[in-house]
């Protein structure tokens, strides 16, 4: 098993020509399967313009490097709807609170370890209110959430730990209040704001009606003024779907 701290920064080596083609900058989790589905490379300054490597295209994940068959497997985030959706879900695991199925808040996740062959999260490491470390095996995890890691009530000393922590309901309400958004421009999250900036200079393959009623025609490069007329997520998603690959 390999922790994320040993994965971030790894060299990416092309087996075809033996050259380094980048470094691992970040990972993209699939909360439904509990796996790392993609690795983000360091070849761009923002997520939407970044390059990714699907774990299914990885030859090996070792101590020195992550190896791929050749650079052709490196994909654009802008052209992969699957990775875009996972990035929008923004499930990180690290930094999330650990909640038992019965509603006891018992700590905060510090790290997780994945299997080198399957990319499955095998263990999560969390710290309780006293600073003690505990591990949760994958079979104990019920939900990988953006705010909470929900686990089965199989943890030793879970009840004792719960008595020393704040109520889970208070944490959930606090997080809801701080992350509440709507379908307006002011409600775009950080990833969506990066998407909007990435659109500048790009064009679409289909006429798109913007939120102010104007039409963005096929082939017309988008400007900052165009971006200001995108104020709903439905329009953002439509533009993303028809973004020109040229």
C-alpha positions in Angstrom: 0.0 0.0 0.0 1.1 3.5 -0.7 0.2 6.7 1.1 -0.6 9.9 -0.9 2.5 11.7 0.5 4.6 9.2 -1.4 2.5 9.6 -4.6 2.4 13.4 -4.9 5.6 14.6 -6.7 6.4 11.2 -8.2 8.0 11.4 -11.6 5.9 10.2 -14.6 8.1 8.1 -16.9 7.2 7.0 -20.4 8.2 3.3 -20.9 8.2 3.8 -24.7 11.2 6.2 -24.7 12.4 6.2 -21.1 11.8 9.9 -20.6 10.2 11.9 -17.8 7.0 13.5 -19.1 5.9 15.2 -15.9 5.2 14.8 -12.2 2.1 13.8 -10.2 0.6 17.0 -8.9 -2.6 15.7 -7.5 -5.1 12.8 -7.5 -8.8 12.5 -8.4 -10.9 10.3 -6.3 -14.0 8.3 -7.2 -16.2 8.3 -4.1 -18.6 5.7 -5.4 -15.9 3.1 -5.9 -13.4 4.3 -3.3 -10.6 4.4 -5.8 -8.1 6.9 -7.2 -9.3 7.0 -10.9 -6.9 9.7 -12.2 -3.6 11.5 -11.5 -3.2 15.1 -12.4 0.1 16.1 -13.9 2.0 19.3 -13.5 1.6 20.4 -17.1 -0.9 23.3 -16.5 -1.6 26.0 -13.9 -5.3 25.3 -13.4 -7.4 22.1 -13.1 -9.6 22.6 -16.1 -6.6 23.1 -18.4 -4.6 20.4 -16.7 -3.6 17.0 -18.0 -4.6 13.7 -16.4 -3.6 10.1 -16.5 -6.3 7.4 -15.9 -5.2 4.8 -13.5 -6.3 2.2 -16.0 -3.4 3.5 -18.3 -0.8 3.2 -15.6 1.9 0.5 -16.0 3.3 0.7 -12.5 3.3 2.8 -9.4 6.6 2.4 -7.7 8.9 4.2 -5.2 10.8 6.1 -7.9 8.1 6.8 -10.5 4.7 6.2 -12.0 5.2 4.6 -15.4 2.9 4.8 -18.4 3.2 3.1 -21.8 3.7 6.4 -23.7 2.7 10.1 -23.6 -0.4 9.4 -25.7 -2.3 8.2 -22.6 -2.1 11.7 -21.1 -5.5 13.3 -21.5 -6.9 16.9 -21.3 -9.3 17.5 -18.5 -11.3 19.7 -20.8 -12.1 16.7 -23.1 -12.9 14.2 -20.4 -16.4 14.5 -18.9 -15.8 11.7 -16.4 -12.8 13.4 -14.7 -14.6 16.8 -14.8 -17.5 15.3 -12.9 -15.2 13.8 -10.3 -13.4 17.1 -9.9 -16.7 18.8 -9.3 -17.6 16.4 -6.6 -14.2 17.4 -5.0 -14.0 14.5 -2.6 -10.5 14.6 -1.0 -10.9 12.3 2.1 -7.8 14.0 3.7 -9.1 16.7 6.0 -12.7 15.4 6.3 -14.3 14.6 9.7 -14.8 10.9 10.6 -18.4 10.1 11.6 -19.7 6.7 12.7 -22.9 5.2 11.4 -24.6 6.0 14.7 -23.7 9.7 14.4 -20.6 10.0 16.7 -17.8 12.3 15.5 -14.5 10.6 16.3 -11.8 12.5 14.5 -10.3 13.9 11.3 -8.7 12.1 8.4 -5.0 12.8 7.9 -4.0 10.3 5.2 -5.1 7.3 3.2 -3.3 4.5 1.5 -4.1 2.9 -1.8 -3.3 -0.4 -3.4 -0.6 -0.1 -6.0 -2.3 -2.5 -8.4 -6.0 -1.5 -8.1 -5.8 2.1 -6.8 -8.4 1.1 -4.2 -8.3 3.0 -0.9 -7.3 0.3 1.6 -6.9 2.3 4.8 -7.7 5.8 6.1 -5.7 7.2 8.9 -7.4 9.6 11.3 -6.5 11.6 14.4 -8.9 11.9 17.4 -9.3 14.9 19.7 -6.3 13.7 21.8 -4.0 13.6 18.8 -3.9 9.8 18.8 -3.8 8.1 15.4 -6.3 5.3 14.3 -6.8 3.4 11.1 -10.0 2.5 9.3 -9.9 -0.3 6.8 -11.8 0.0 3.5 -14.5 -2.5 4.6 -15.4 -0.3 7.5 -16.0 2.8 5.3 -19.6 3.4 4.3 -19.3 6.7 2.5 -16.5 8.8 1.1 -18.1 12.2 1.3 -16.9 15.7 0.6 -17.5 16.8 4.2 -17.5 13.5 6.1 -16.0 10.0 6.0 -18.8 7.8 7.4 -17.6 4.5 8.9 -19.2 1.5 10.5 -19.5 1.2 14.2 -16.6 -1.3 14.4 -14.0 1.0 15.7 -12.5 0.2 19.1 -13.0 3.0 21.6 -15.4 4.8 19.3 -17.8 5.6 22.1 -15.1 7.0 24.3 -13.7 9.1 21.6 -17.2 10.5 20.8 -17.6 11.8 24.3 -14.5 14.1 23.8 -15.7 15.6 20.5 -18.4 18.1 19.4 -21.8 16.8 18.2 -21.8 15.7 14.5 -24.9 17.7 13.8 -23.2 21.0 14.7 -20.3 20.2 12.3 -22.6 19.4 9.4 -24.7 22.6 9.9 -21.5 24.7 10.1 -20.2 23.2 6.9 -23.6 23.7 5.2 -23.6 27.4 6.2 -20.1 27.9 4.9 -20.5 26.1 1.6 -24.1 27.2 0.7 -24.3 28.2 -3.0 -27.0 28.9 -5.6 -27.2 28.7 -9.4 -25.9 32.2 -10.0 -22.5 33.5 -10.9 -21.7 34.2 -7.2 -22.5 30.6 -6.4 -19.8 29.1 -8.8 -17.3 27.1 -6.8 -13.6 27.4 -7.3 -13.4 24.7 -9.9 -16.2 26.2 -11.9 -14.6 29.6 -11.7 -11.4 28.1 -13.2 -13.6 26.5 -15.9 -14.9 30.0 -16.8 -11.4 31.4 -17.1 -10.3 28.5 -19.2 -13.1 29.3 -21.7 -11.4 32.6 -22.7 -10.1 32.3 -26.3 -11.9 28.9 -26.8 -14.9 28.3 -29.0 -17.9 25.9 -29.2 -19.1 23.4 -31.8 -22.8 24.4 -31.4 -24.6 27.7 -31.0 -25.2 28.3 -27.3 -27.7 30.7 -25.8 -26.1 32.6 -23.0 -27.9 33.5 -19.8 -28.6 37.1 -21.0 -30.3 35.8 -24.1 -27.4 36.4 -26.5 -26.2 33.6 -28.7 -22.6 32.4 -28.7 -22.1 31.2 -32.3 -20.1 28.2 -33.4 -16.4 29.0 -33.8 -16.4 32.4 -32.1 -13.7 32.7 -29.5 -15.0 33.6 -26.1 -13.9 36.8 -24.4 -14.0 38.1 -20.8 -17.2 39.8 -21.7 -18.7 36.4 -22.9 -17.7 34.8 -19.6 -19.6 37.5 -17.6 -22.7 36.4 -19.5 -22.5 32.8 -18.2 -24.3 33.0 -14.8 -25.9 29.5 -14.4 -24.4 26.1 -14.1 -26.7 24.7 -16.8 -25.1 27.1 -19.3 -21.6 26.3 -18.0 -22.2 22.6 -18.5 -23.6 23.1 -22.0 -20.5 25.0 -23.1 -18.3 22.4 -21.5 -20.1 19.7 -23.4 -19.7 21.5 -26.8 -16.2 23.0 -26.3 -14.3 22.7 -29.5 -11.4 20.3 -29.4 -9.5 22.3 -32.1 
